[in-house]
Amino acid sequence: MNTTNDVYLNALDLAPEQRGELVMVLLESLPEDVDPPIQLDPEYESELRRRLEELDSGRAQMHTLEQVMARIRPNM
């Protein structure tokens, strides 16, 4: 397996929060003259950054789909 594939596979093994951080680090590392592969609406990007900061600071926590479903449908 080549090094690039190793990096991809290792990145996919990261926790969701870590993958999100990795995405941001990689996007921010692109030179200014290179367009990122996606263009976000500035308001959406601002909201994403706010939520990441809340996760990083511990003010917010991630929940699995199962946890959310159990909470909204307690009798299932």
N, C-alpha and C positions, 0 to 999 in steps of 0.2 A: 504494500500500500504506500502511496506517496505521502509526503509531508502535508500537503494541502488537505487530503482526505482525512489524515489523522487529526488535524486541527478541527475540521468540521465535525467529526465523530466525537471528539472531546468536548466541543462546544455544546453539542446536543445532549451530552450527559450532565450538563450544569443544571442547577435548580432554575426555575423560571425567573426568579429575581436576578440571578447572575447572568442569564442569557439576555435579559433586558438591558442590564448594565453594559454587557459586551457589545450589544447592538449600538448603543449610544456612543461608546468609546470608538468603535470602528467608524461610524458615520462622522463623528467629529474629527477623526484623524484624516479624513479625505482632504486633499488640497482644495483651496477655494475655487480653483478653476475646473474642478471635476464636480459635475452634478451628481448628487446622491442617487441611488437607484429608485428612490421614491421621493415625491415632493409632498410634504404635509402642509395643510392649511396652517398659517401662523397661529391661529387661535387653538387649533387641535394640538399642535406641537407644544404650545405653552401649557395646555392642560396635561399632556403627557409628562412634561418635565415636572410640573407641580406634584403629580401623583408619584413619580419616581422619588422626588425629594421626601414626600411623606413616608414612603416605604423605607428609604435609607435612614431617616431620622427615627423610625420606630413609631411614628404617629399613626400609621396605618399598617394593616397586616394583610397578607395574601390568604385567600381561602380557596380550597378545591371546589369543583363543581358539586361534589358529593356533600360537602359541608354546607354549601349554600342551599342546595335542594332540601337537605334535612332540616334546615332552619325555616324555610318557607313552607314546607309540607311536613310538619312534625308527626302526623298520623299515618304516614305512608309506610 
